[in-house]
Amino acid sequence: MIAPQPHHVLPTTVVERFAHDWRRAIGDEAGGALVALSGGADSSALLLLMAGLGRGDVHAATVDHGLRPEARAEAVAAGELARRCGIPHAILSGAMPRRVEQSANLSARARALRYRLLEEHAAAVGARWIVTAHHADDQLETMVMRLNRGAGIRGLAGVRARQGRVVRPLLGWRRAELAAIVAVCGVVPVDDPSNVDDRFDRTRLRKVLAGVDWLDRPAIGRSATALAEAEAAIDWAAERLAGEVCVFGAGEAWVSVEGVPVELRRRLVERCLRHVDPAISPRGEAVGRVMARLDAGAAGTLGDVGYSVGRDGRWNFREAPPRRTH
């Protein structure tokens, strides 16, 4: 990786555009920022743009997942770029979780490790925000993949511009625009081999979408934003409805669903399941199966939660009895 030279300065219009997107992402809330820096073109462009803001409260961190022998050297190179930009940098590493919820998927486990380490380091350096380089092309890929899996509105909301303390100010930027930024600054980014590995669904999809020039990425991004707003509105309504139709007791919950639309029923059932077992994280299909059985008057279990229909028609959820072993 070659660090930017002093005579390579980002155009004022580019910095102003990013400054606008940054303010929109964080709103009126202040606080330092931790840039998730992989060393690839996207995150390197993000670092350069953050440096262009001239803030003194920006840090950067690179996560070494321990999956590739060359990853350590790449993390060191990323740190050198951060140093040249005047931004403190750290290399983070830790043990990969064996599973994430019900999945042993390697990508999911790596993502869980990455965000856990970034959260811990953000707390250590006093950063309010964790900033990632997801962009408009990522958003399109995510939405198409989720459409192909039959996702509902929650999944089709795509990558959120802000989720907790994680912010993504580049969702209105194209991959090619970010590549141009690192090029003009004389930076040669890391090329992660997984980005061209056809074993991954996203990689295959990316190659297909690269040849489709009629898709309007920014417009699709606006659709994702609209879906995210609709998702937030439905969840807001479900939270208030739960106060009217749900009863939460010690290790059990009841809900009256008569006349309640299906999507709101789904969210009420999720709340009841999580009340009984805070560790449960059911997929949408699993919740759908629970609802179908309850609609048919049947009882069953999901994980450690038992469910049934009471004589009064309410749906009941409580801790399932221990399974017998033979």
C-alpha positions in Angstrom: 0.0 0.0 0.0 1.3 3.4 -0.9 0.4 6.3 1.4 -1.0 9.5 -0.2 1.6 12.2 -1.0 1.1 15.8 0.1 0.3 17.0 -3.4 -2.6 14.6 -3.8 -5.5 16.5 -2.3 -9.1 15.5 -2.6 -11.2 18.0 -4.6 -13.2 20.4 -2.4 -16.5 19.2 -3.9 -15.7 15.6 -2.9 -14.9 16.6 0.7 -18.0 18.8 0.9 -20.2 16.1 -0.4 -18.9 13.7 2.2 -19.2 16.3 5.0 -22.9 16.6 4.1 -23.4 12.8 4.2 -21.5 12.6 7.5 -23.7 15.2 9.1 -26.8 13.5 7.8 -25.6 10.1 9.1 -25.0 11.3 12.7 -27.5 14.0 13.0 -27.0 16.5 15.8 -25.1 13.9 18.0 -21.4 14.6 18.6 -18.7 12.2 19.5 -15.5 10.7 18.1 -15.4 8.2 15.2 -13.7 4.8 14.8 -13.1 3.9 11.1 -13.3 0.2 10.3 -10.3 0.0 8.0 -9.7 -3.3 6.1 -7.1 -1.7 3.7 -9.4 -2.4 0.7 -10.4 0.4 -1.7 -13.7 1.2 0.0 -12.5 1.5 3.5 -9.3 3.3 2.4 -11.5 5.9 0.6 -13.5 6.2 3.8 -10.4 6.9 5.8 -9.2 9.5 3.4 -12.6 11.2 3.4 -12.7 11.2 7.2 -9.2 12.7 7.2 -10.4 15.4 4.8 -13.0 16.5 7.4 -10.0 17.7 9.6 -11.5 16.2 12.8 -9.2 15.5 15.7 -11.3 12.7 17.2 -11.0 10.1 14.5 -9.4 6.7 15.1 -9.0 3.7 12.8 -8.8 -0.1 13.5 -8.1 -3.1 11.3 -9.4 -6.5 12.4 -7.2 -9.5 11.7 -9.5 -12.5 11.7 -6.6 -14.9 11.5 -8.1 -16.5 8.3 -5.2 -15.7 5.9 -1.5 -15.7 6.5 -1.0 -12.4 4.7 -3.7 -10.6 6.7 -1.3 -9.4 9.3 1.0 -7.6 6.8 -2.1 -6.1 5.2 -3.2 -4.8 8.6 0.2 -3.3 9.2 0.0 -1.5 5.8 -3.4 -0.2 6.6 -2.0 1.2 9.8 0.7 3.0 7.8 -1.9 4.7 5.7 -3.7 5.8 8.8 -0.5 7.1 10.2 0.2 9.2 7.1 -3.3 10.6 7.4 -2.6 11.6 11.0 -5.1 9.1 12.4 -4.3 6.7 15.3 -4.6 3.1 14.3 -4.9 -0.3 16.1 -4.8 -3.9 14.9 -7.5 -6.0 16.6 -7.6 -9.8 16.8 -9.5 -12.4 18.8 -10.9 -15.9 18.9 -13.5 -16.6 16.2 -16.9 -17.7 17.7 -17.8 -21.2 16.9 -21.4 -20.3 15.9 -23.5 -17.2 15.5 -27.1 -17.9 16.6 -28.0 -21.1 14.7 -25.3 -20.6 12.0 -21.8 -21.9 11.7 -21.3 -19.9 8.5 -17.7 -18.5 8.3 -18.7 -15.1 7.0 -21.3 -14.7 9.8 -18.7 -15.7 12.5 -16.1 -13.3 11.1 -18.6 -10.5 11.0 -19.6 -11.2 14.6 -16.0 -11.1 15.7 -15.3 -8.0 13.7 -18.1 -6.0 15.2 -17.4 -7.2 18.8 -13.8 -6.1 18.5 -14.7 -2.8 17.0 -17.3 -2.2 19.7 -14.7 -2.9 22.4 -12.1 -0.7 20.8 -14.5 2.2 20.3 -15.3 2.1 24.0 -11.6 2.0 24.8 -10.8 5.1 22.7 -14.0 7.0 23.6 -15.4 6.9 20.1 -19.2 7.4 19.8 -19.4 6.1 16.3 -18.1 3.0 14.4 -17.9 4.0 10.7 -18.0 1.4 7.9 -17.6 1.8 4.2 -20.7 0.1 2.9 -21.8 1.8 -0.3 -24.5 1.9 -3.0 -23.3 -1.2 -4.8 -23.2 -3.1 -1.5 -26.8 -2.0 -0.8 -28.0 -3.3 -4.2 -26.2 -6.7 -3.7 -27.7 -7.1 -0.3 -31.2 -6.3 -1.4 -31.0 -8.7 -4.4 -29.6 -11.5 -2.2 -32.4 -11.1 0.3 -35.0 -10.9 -2.3 -33.7 -14.2 -3.6 -34.1 -15.7 -0.1 -37.7 -14.5 0.3 -37.0 -11.8 2.9 -39.7 -9.6 4.3 -39.7 -5.9 4.9 -37.1 -6.2 7.6 -34.6 -7.9 5.4 -35.4 -5.7 2.3 -34.6 -2.6 4.3 -31.0 -3.6 3.4 -28.0 -2.1 5.0 -29.0 0.6 7.4 -27.4 4.1 7.3 -27.4 4.0 11.1 -27.8 1.1 13.4 -27.0 1.7 17.0 -23.5 3.3 17.0 -22.6 1.9 13.6 -23.0 4.5 10.8 -22.5 4.1 7.1 -22.1 7.5 5.4 -21.2 6.1 2.0 -24.5 4.5 1.0 -25.0 7.2 -1.6 -21.6 6.5 -3.2 -20.7 4.1 -6.0 -17.8 1.6 -5.7 -16.1 3.3 -8.8 -16.2 6.7 -7.0 -14.4 5.3 -4.0 -11.8 3.6 -6.2 -11.2 7.0 -7.9 -10.6 8.6 -4.5 -7.8 6.1 -3.6 -6.4 6.4 -7.1 -6.1 10.2 -7.0 -4.4 10.0 -3.6 -1.9 7.5 -4.8 -3.1 4.6 -2.6 -2.8 1.0 -3.8 -5.4 -0.8 -1.8 -5.4 -4.4 -0.5 -7.1 -6.9 -2.8 -8.9 -9.4 -0.7 -9.0 -12.7 -2.7 -12.5 -13.5 -1.3 -13.8 -10.7 -3.4 -13.2 -12.8 -6.5 -13.9 -16.2 -5.0 -17.0 -17.7 -6.8 -17.7 -19.9 -3.8 -19.4 -16.9 -2.2 -22.9 -15.9 -3.3 -22.1 -12.2 -3.1 -19.1 -12.6 -5.4 -21.0 -14.4 -8.1 -23.8 -11.8 -7.8 -21.4 -8.9 -8.0 -20.0 -10.3 -11.3 -23.5 -10.5 -12.7 -24.5 -7.0 -11.6 -21.3 -5.5 -13.0 -22.7 -6.2 -16.5 -26.1 -4.6 -15.8 -25.9 -0.9 -16.6 -29.6 -0.1 -16.4 -30.0 -0.4 -12.6 -30.1 2.9 -10.8 -28.1 2.2 -7.7 -28.9 5.5 -5.9 -32.6 5.1 -6.6 -32.5 1.5 -5.2 -30.7 2.9 -2.2 -33.6 5.4 -1.7 -36.0 2.5 -1.9 -34.0 0.7 0.8 -34.2 3.9 3.0 -37.9 4.0 2.5 -38.2 0.4 3.5 -36.1 1.0 6.6 -38.4 3.9 7.6 -41.4 1.6 7.1 -39.7 -1.1 9.1 -39.1 1.4 12.0 -42.7 2.6 11.8 -44.1 -1.0 12.0 -41.8 -1.8 14.9 -42.9 1.4 16.7 -46.5 0.4 16.3 -45.8 -3.1 17.5 -44.1 -1.9 20.6 -47.2 0.2 21.5 -49.6 -2.5 20.6 -47.7 -4.9 22.8 -48.6 -2.7 25.8 -52.3 -3.3 25.0 -52.6 -6.9 23.9 -49.6 -8.7 25.6 -49.2 -9.8 29.2 -45.7 -10.5 30.4 -45.2 -12.6 33.5 -42.3 -14.4 35.2 -41.1 -16.8 32.5 -44.3 -16.6 30.5 -46.2 -14.4 28.2 -49.7 -14.2 26.6 -50.9 -12.3 23.6 -54.4 -11.6 22.1 -54.1 -11.6 18.3 -57.7 -11.3 17.2 -58.0 -8.7 14.5 -54.3 -8.0 14.5 -52.6 -7.8 11.0 -50.2 -10.6 10.2 -47.0 -8.5 10.3 -47.9 -7.1 13.7 -48.7 -10.6 14.9 -45.3 -11.7 13.9 -43.6 -9.0 15.9 -45.8 -9.6 18.9 -44.9 -13.3 18.8 -41.2 -12.4 18.6 -41.5 -10.2 21.7 -43.2 -13.0 23.6 -40.6 -15.5 22.6 -37.8 -13.2 23.6 -39.5 -12.4 26.9 -39.5 -16.1 27.8 -36.0 -16.8 26.4 -33.9 -13.6 26.0 -31.3 -15.6 24.1 -33.6 -16.8 21.4 -33.1 -15.4 17.9 -35.6 -17.1 15.6 -35.5 -16.7 11.9 -38.6 -15.3 10.1 -39.5 -18.8 8.7 -39.5 -20.3 12.2 -41.7 -17.6 13.6 -44.1 -18.1 10.6 -44.3 -21.8 11.5 -45.1 -21.0 15.1 -47.9 -18.7 14.0 -49.3 -21.3 11.5 -49.5 -23.9 14.3 -51.1 -21.5 16.7 -53.6 -20.4 14.1 -54.5 -24.1 13.7 -54.9 -24.5 17.5 -51.8 -26.6 17.8 -49.1 -26.5 20.5 -45.4 -26.9 20.1 -41.9 -25.7 21.0 -39.3 -23.4 19.5 -36.0 -23.8 21.2 -36.6 -23.7 24.9 -40.0 -22.0 24.6 -43.3 -23.8 24.5 -46.4 -22.3 23.0 -50.1 -23.2 22.9 -53.6 -21.7 22.6 -55.5 -21.0 25.8 -59.2 -21.6 26.3 -59.7 -17.8 26.0 -58.1 -17.9 22.6 -54.9 -16.1 23.7 -51.6 -17.4 22.5 -49.5 -18.6 25.5 -45.7 -18.8 25.7 -43.7 -20.3 28.6 -40.5 -22.2 29.3 -40.6 -25.6 27.7 -40.2 -28.6 30.1 -36.8 -30.3 29.8 -36.5 -32.8 27.0 -36.4 -36.5 28.0 -33.2 -38.3 27.3 -33.0 -42.1 26.6 
